[in-house]
Amino acid sequence: MPSPSNPSEIARETLRLLASRRISPSPENYRDIYNEIAGTSGNLAENFPKRELQALQTALPKETAVQQKLVKRFEQALKGRNWDELRDGIAELVKQLANEHELPWSDLFRDFLRQWENKQAGLTVARKREAIERVLVAAAGNSELLFGRLQGLVKSWAGSAPADGDIPLVDPGTIAMPEASLPLVGDIVADSATRTSELSSDLRDLFAYTFEDLVTTQLVDEPELAADARMLAHKVRCATSPSAQQGLLAGIKRFAFRLEILAEDRAELRAGLLNLLQLLIENVGELVTEDRWLAGQIDIVRDIVASPLNIRSIGDAEGRLKEVIYKQSQLKRSLNEARESLKQMLAGFVDHLAEFADSTSDYHDKIEYCAHRISMAEDITQLEDVLAEVIRETRIIQLNAQRSRDELRAAKQRVSEAEARIGELQVELDRASTLVRHDQLTGALNRRGLEEAFEKEVARAQRRQSTLCVALLDIDNFKKLNDSLGHDAGDAALIHLATVIRETMRPQDTVARFGGEEFIIVLPDTSVGDAQTAIVRLQRELTRRIFLHNNDRRLITFSAGVTDLQPGDTQVSVTKRADEAMYMAKQSGKNRVMIG
Ligand SMILES: Nc1nc2c(ncn2[C@@H]2O[C@H](COP(=O)(O)OP(=O)(O)OP(=O)(O)O)[C@@H](O)[C@H]2O)c(=O)[nH]1
């Protein structure tokens, strides 16, 4: 049979063959057999490289709205195997990419440089750098967006009022950048017109440089954060693709948040220090009665400056300083009063002495006159009168002398009473005011001190949205220890426990004596599980550091309740919960820690 030559014959023959070969009449099978009969290859439709084009479509950029639209069009064309649509789509995409490169980067850089070097009121180099960093983060990997944002930024700088005086190019405290190591403006601008395609790489370098060299120098006291900054710098350098840059965003935001917290802490620290210094200066006038007080004050400040600063130690020093100053002023006032009454007594006594001297010289004159009258007397009756006068004058002088002696005795008595009062006052003030916020026996905070510390910790936890735990400890069988070893041994045991607590817990944990043999520990930034673990660790430490009294070894144990601060809690409610948990610990056998 001759081969069919025209399309309708080929079509008919195709249908026949499909039937005789029992092949299902799908469009693909029809097309295959048609090609077979017509002697044509799979040609265009057959060769349509669907898989390759799909891979191409996946790789196409989709950052901007325009790009996304074009990719959509490409996808449609691909679905319909429409070569024409594909061709037009690709052409437009290429054109769009070319347009993107036509963004006037060199103009923008000229303006950028100009505004970078201009001095605007309130804008330091550090601020400008910060703004650039923000733009970089916001437009990571999207050059069109980056262009728009940078342009907006440069315009805002241009719109700022020029600075009157010399604005420092670098904020105080910011490290000056060694010119040789600057990977930024100079290099970028030198050939910005020819290297616009390398823009984001240069800006990445600038970004990494900021993290690695500038941020880390500000984090000498924060090695963990500094290590994170270096890690981020490394990641920024490696993040060449838009998706990698996008992936960096969350990390950078987290880092920025931590920097913000750190800045807040530092501000608080600075304010605390300033308060402390102010307090010292304001009250220096009070520190005149005894030099050792002044030395004590200075010692405290010296200690604070010598040790690593933290908000709690400054708060603690401030509290102690206030108490010392209070005591000092009280003591000074009392001493002044006592001195004043001594002065008055002395003045009174001198008056009496003068009076006494007057009356004695009067007496002498009178006796002399009497002696004269005796020598002139002619009979006994005349002598009687003179003698009576001598006796009268002598009595008067005797009475005067006795009165002066009595007054002298009374004054002496009053002086010794005043002395005793000063002594008592000193002891009383030592007891009452030296440790107003601290328990005198153990040196831990007392209830008042705890109240203040608790308030501060709660405010801090709320501000940072962090957890805060409270543990209440009660020594087990303390009465037995007191009864068997004596009250002094009991006191020594309390001191021992307070010492072990202070040395075992973290510096940021607050320790207070809540009552007789009860202690409270406030644990900031701690989950309730971790707080329980910390208190159990304290129990273990107590078994290691055994209490020794007159060579008598006694194991001190305690039961504890731990709870965390809940929304709406007050110090009373949280302490009550911890107390209930502690009670449960006692009920279930003592020497254990329960969560409330
Ligand atoms: N040495 C000394 N003892 C104190 C002080 N304050 C309270 N105490 C004593 O602590 C004891 C507490 O006894 P209890 O409340 O019966 O408690 P406990 O014997 O520890 O019994 P549990 O708590 O059930 O384990 C009492 O004997 C108080 O006198 C103090 O400052 N010094």
The ligand as an SDF file (V2000), in Angstrom:
LIG
                    3D

 32 34  0  0  0  0  0  0  0  0999 V2000
   20.1690   30.5160  118.1690 N   0  0  0  0  0  0  0  0  0  0  0  0
   19.1160   31.1120  117.6250 C   0  0  0  0  0  0  0  0  0  0  0  0
   17.9370   30.4420  117.5910 N   0  0  0  0  0  0  0  0  0  0  0  0
   16.8830   31.0450  117.0310 C   0  0  0  0  0  0  0  0  0  0  0  0
   16.9640   32.3050  116.4650 C   0  0  0  0  0  0  0  0  0  0  0  0
   15.7470   32.6280  115.9530 N   0  0  0  0  0  0  0  0  0  0  0  0
   14.9360   31.5810  116.2090 C   0  0  0  0  0  0  0  0  0  0  0  0
   15.6090   30.6110  116.8640 N   0  0  0  0  0  0  0  0  0  0  0  0
   15.1330   29.3290  117.3420 C   0  0  0  0  0  0  0  0  0  0  0  0
   14.7920   28.5080  116.2610 O   0  0  0  0  0  0  0  0  0  0  0  0
   13.9280   27.4750  116.7540 C   0  0  0  0  0  0  0  0  0  0  0  0
   12.8500   27.1770  115.7550 C   0  0  0  0  0  0  0  0  0  0  0  0
   12.1790   26.0530  116.2080 O   0  0  0  0  0  0  0  0  0  0  0  0
   10.9250   25.4300  115.4980 P   0  0  0  0  0  0  0  0  0  0  0  0
   10.1180   26.5250  114.8590 O   0  0  0  0  0  0  0  0  0  0  0  0
   10.2420   24.5390  116.4750 O   0  0  0  0  0  0  0  0  0  0  0  0
   11.5300   24.6490  114.2870 O   0  0  0  0  0  0  0  0  0  0  0  0
   12.5250   23.4210  114.2310 P   0  0  0  0  0  0  0  0  0  0  0  0
   13.0050   22.9300  115.5430 O   0  0  0  0  0  0  0  0  0  0  0  0
   13.5940   23.8310  113.2600 O   0  0  0  0  0  0  0  0  0  0  0  0
   11.6140   22.3170  113.5990 O   0  0  0  0  0  0  0  0  0  0  0  0
   11.2650   22.1260  112.0730 P   0  0  0  0  0  0  0  0  0  0  0  0
   11.1950   23.4820  111.4310 O   0  0  0  0  0  0  0  0  0  0  0  0
    9.9290   21.4350  112.0520 O   0  0  0  0  0  0  0  0  0  0  0  0
   12.3570   21.3140  111.4660 O   0  0  0  0  0  0  0  0  0  0  0  0
   13.3580   27.9810  118.0690 C   0  0  0  0  0  0  0  0  0  0  0  0
   13.9350   27.2240  119.1120 O   0  0  0  0  0  0  0  0  0  0  0  0
   13.8790   29.4190  118.1660 C   0  0  0  0  0  0  0  0  0  0  0  0
   14.1760   29.8240  119.4610 O   0  0  0  0  0  0  0  0  0  0  0  0
   18.2310   32.9870  116.5280 C   0  0  0  0  0  0  0  0  0  0  0  0
   18.4120   34.1080  116.0540 O   0  0  0  0  0  0  0  0  0  0  0  0
   19.2670   32.3590  117.0910 N   0  0  0  0  0  0  0  0  0  0  0  0
  1  2  1  0
  2  3  2  0
  2 32  1  0
  3  4  1  0
  4  5  2  0
  4  8  1  0
  5  6  1  0
  5 30  1  0
  6  7  2  0
  7  8  1  0
  8  9  1  0
  9 10  1  0
  9 28  1  0
 10 11  1  0
 11 12  1  0
 11 26  1  0
 12 13  1  0
 13 14  1  0
 14 15  2  0
 14 16  1  0
 14 17  1  0
 17 18  1  0
 18 19  2  0
 18 20  1  0
 18 21  1  0
 21 22  1  0
 22 23  2  0
 22 24  1  0
 22 25  1  0
 26 27  1  0
 26 28  1  0
 28 29  1  0
 30 31  2  0
 30 32  1  0
M  END
$$$$
